[in-house]
Amino acid sequence: MTKKNDTVLMKNRQKGIFHIAKTVFEKLKDEGIKTTLEKIAKNIGYKLKGIDFDAHELTSLNIKSDNLKYATICGSSSENTVNHVLNTLLDFEKNITKGKFIDIGSGKGKLLSHAYNCGFKKLIGVEFSKKLCEISQKNLSILGIKNVKIHHMDAVDFVFPRDTKVIYFLNPFSDKVFKKVLSNILTERKKFIYDIYVVYRAPIFNDVFLKFKDFKHIKSDLFNGDLTEFYLLKRAGK
Ligand SMILES: C[S@@+](CC[C@H](N)C(=O)[O-])C[C@H]1O[C@@H](n2cnc3c(N)ncnc32)[C@H](O)[C@@H]1O
C-alpha cells in the first residue's frame, strides 16, 4: 500500500512511453491480444476525434487554490474498473440514474463520459483547474454528451444540488479537503430529496469516513487490484 503522504501532489506516472509500454504489456498478459488491440484502437479513435483523456501534471496547470497542496493526481481509472464500479452502483438501486451524478475532481471528463454511457444522464463535474474544465467540455461535446455541467471551482465551495444521487471521488485530495466537503454535504442534508450513494475509488484517505458516521459503509469492492469503497447517506428523517 502506498504511504498516505506520497499520494498528495503525486508526480503523475500515467504518461510517457514507458507507462504506455508497461500498460500494453500488462493488458496483453491479463486480457489477451484481441481486447488489448480493441482498446488501442479506441484510444487512437479518441485522438483522431480530438479527444484528450491523457493524464496531466497538476503542478503545470496554474491552479489558483490554497487546496492545490492537498490534491493528489490527475489521472483516471482503467475502463474495466470504471465500468465495474458503475455497474455495481446500478445494482444498488433501480432508480439510481434518476438523480444527479456528481464527479468531484472531474479532470478531463472521462469518468463522466462512462457514467453517461451507463445510463446516468444528469451529470455534474467539479474541477478547480480551468484548463481541465475546458478540455473536459470539449471532450464531452465531441462525444455528443450534452446534459452535463462542469463547474470551475474548488470542491470545498461547491453547493450540492437537492437532487444529488451519486457523488464520485477518484482519490482527488487528502483528508484535509475531504473533511470540509463531507461536512458541507451534512450541513445541507435536510434539503436532499434522495438517499445519496458515495463512491470512493482508490480510497487512500478512507479513515476520514470514521469521523462521519452518517455515511454508512455499504460495500468494499476489490476488482483487478482496484479498491473502491461505497457509502450511503440516507435522506434526513429516514
Ligand atoms: C484523479 S483526477 C480524477 C479524474 C476524473 N474523476 C476521472 O475519473 O476521469 C482528480 C482531479 O481532482 C481535481 N481536484 C483536486 N483537488 C480539487 C479541489 N480541491 N477542487 C476541485 N478539484 C480538485 C484535480 O485537478 C484532478 O483533475
The ligand as a Gaussian input file, in Angstrom:
#p B3LYP/6-31G(d) Opt

LIG

0 1
 C       -7.693000      11.581000     -10.214000
 S       -8.285000      13.005000     -11.076000
 C       -9.907000      12.417000     -11.393000
 C      -10.383000      12.499000     -12.813000
 C      -11.824000      12.099000     -13.060000
 N      -12.615000      11.990000     -11.850000
 C      -11.916000      10.784000     -13.831000
 O      -12.080000       9.738000     -13.171000
 O      -11.816000      10.793000     -15.055000
 C       -8.567000      14.123000      -9.709000
 C       -8.972000      15.536000     -10.115000
 O       -9.367000      16.257000      -8.938000
 C       -9.054000      17.623000      -9.136000
 N       -9.020000      18.268000      -7.798000
 C       -8.138000      18.029000      -6.796000
 N       -8.414000      18.807000      -5.735000
 C       -9.507000      19.541000      -6.056000
 C      -10.281000      20.517000      -5.356000
 N       -9.974000      20.897000      -4.122000
 N      -11.341000      21.059000      -6.001000
 C      -11.670000      20.670000      -7.278000
 N      -10.965000      19.770000      -7.986000
 C       -9.900000      19.200000      -7.389000
 C       -7.717000      17.588000      -9.859000
 O       -7.451000      18.765000     -10.579000
 C       -7.871000      16.371000     -10.777000
 O       -8.287000      16.747000     -12.054000

